[in-house]
């Protein structure tokens, strides 16, 4: 029988690929969009991570979500440094969430407040994705827009508190395998993972609508 971390990865594979291959992400990573599109994307991430991390301390003692609350993963401070670099010191006054982003952040917040196992699903899809595919985005951004290597503008993708990402991911998967949930609850977690990817894809689609490539 497959471990739960394998089940969750396999079950959400299709949604994962769909999110990664969105036209907005393809255009962004292909260098076909300007730094303003990258800044707007970074801004949307801020709303999602604010929802993920504002409720994290409260979940630290929760038997299901608690083991996953690891401060070395936190991204909000890094995102704020990036946004200050990208948008200037007044970035907070000019920020706005796309409706798709608002729906995503609201769902994350709802899980954080009412359903810790669902929060784990969002935690997994975000942070493990950032530790993996996020490094490709960082490399492309540095080369496309000339950010300093692992510096302002791409700090979101730099996990300074994690010396060995591969070992960290192994440990994280072990936590998933040991998650305190029965089979029915595990099925619900898998379904929430799929929902998380769908919410993420909707944000990419909205960004694609905002930054269409001229035909």
N, C-alpha and C positions, 0 to 999 in steps of 0.2 A: 504494500500500500504506500502511495506517495506521501511524503511529509506535507504538512499544511503549507509551508513556504513554497513548495513546488506546485501544489494545487493552485495557490493564489496567483503565482506567476503565469502558469499555463492558462488558467481561466481568463485572465485579463489581457492575454497576449494580443488578441485582435484589436482591442481598444487602444492598447499601448502603441501599436504600429500606426493606427489611424491618427493618434495625437501627434506622433513624431513626424508623420509624413504630410501634415497639413500644408496647404499651399503657402500660408503665411510663414511657417517655420522654414520651409524649403527656400522661399524667397529671401528670408532674413539671413539664413546660413549661406545662401548662395551669393551674398553680397549685392543683391539686387534692390535692397531697400536701404534707406538712409538711417543715420544714427537716431533720428527722431522716432522711427518705428521701434527701434531697440529700446529707447527710453520709455516709450508708451507701454511696451511689453513689461519692462522692469517695474513700472508703476502698477500694472495690474497684479504682478506677483506680490507687491507690497500688501495689497488688500487681502490676498489669500493667506499670506503668512502672518499677518496681524490677527486674523481669525484663528489660525493654528496655534499661535504662540501666546496670545493674550489669555487663553484658558488653560495653558499647559501646566502652570504651577499648581493649579487647583486639582489637576488630575494626577499629580505625582504620587499621591498615596492611594490611588485607585488600584484595586487588585488586577484589573484587566489592562488598563492603559498605562498604569504607573511605570512598569519596567521599560517602556518605550520613551519616556520623558528624559531626554539626554541633552543637557544644555549645550554640549559641543556641536549639536546639530542646528541650534537656533540661527535663523537667517535674517531676522528683522533689522538688527543693527547694521549688518553688512549691506542690506538693501537700502537702508537710509543713507549710508555713505555713498553708495553708487548713485542714488537719485540726486544727492546734493552735487555730485560731480557732473551728472548728466543735465540737470535742470537748474542748478544754482541754489543758493541758500533759501529761496522762497518756494521750494518745490512743494511744500505741504499745502500752501494756499491754492496752488493751481491743479492739484491732483483730482482725478475723478475716475470712478469705477464704471466700466462698461456694464450694461445690464447683465450680461453673461457672467462677468466677474462678480457682480453683486450676488447673483444666484449661487455661484460657487462658494463664495465666502460665507454666505448665510447658511448653506448646508454644513460647512465645516463647523461653524459656530454652534449650530443646532446639535450636531453630534457631540461636540465637546461638552455641551451643557447637559445633554439628556441620554446619550448612548455612547459610553466609552469605547465599546468594541467597534462601533462605526467610526469613531475618531481614529482608532488604530488603522483602519482601512485608508483614510486620507493621509495619515502620517506616513504610512508605507509608500503610497503612490508618489508622494511629493519628495520626501527626503532620500529614499533610495534612488529615485530617478535623478535627483540633483547630483548625488554622489557618482552616478554612472554617466548618463548621457549629458549631464550638465557640463562635463569637462570638454566635450566637443564644442558646445556653444561658447564656452570661455575662449578656447583656442581660436575659433572663427572670429569672435568679437575683437580679440586683441589684434588679429591680422587685418581685419576689415576696417576698423575704426581707430587703430593705433593706440589702444589703451596700454598702459604699462603692464608688463606680465604680472598677473595676479594682483594688480593694483586697483585704484579707484576706477569704477565703471564695470568691473567684473568680480568684485569682492564677494558677491552673492555665491559665486561658484567655487570659492576658496574656503575649504574647511580647515582652518588653522589648528583646530583642536583635535583633528583626526589624522594621526601620523600615517596610519596604514589603512586606507579605505577598503581594501579587499578583506582584511581581517575584520574590520568593523562590520562590513556587510554580512560576513559569515556569522558573526555574533548576533546581528539583527535577525537573520533568518532563523537562528536557534531560538530567539525570543518568540518569533511567530510560531514556530513548531510547538513551543511550550505554552502558548496563549491559553488563558483560563476561559475556555468556551466549549460548549458541547457541539455536537455535529451540526445541529440546526443553526446555532449562532455562528458557526464557522461559515455555513452557507450564506448567511446574511452578510458576513464580513466580505466574502468574495463578491456578492452582488453590489455591495457599497464600493468596492474597488472599481468595478466596472462603471458605476455611476460617477466616481471621481474622475476617471479618464474621460467620460462623456462630457462632464462639466468643463474639464480642461480643454477638450476639443472645441467646445462651443466658444470659449474665450478666443482660441486661435481663429475660429471662423469670423468672429466679430472684429478681431484685429485685421484680418484679411480684407474685410469689407471697408475698414477705415483706411487701409493702406493698399489699395488695388494697384497692381502694376499696369501702367498704360499699355494698351494692346499695341 
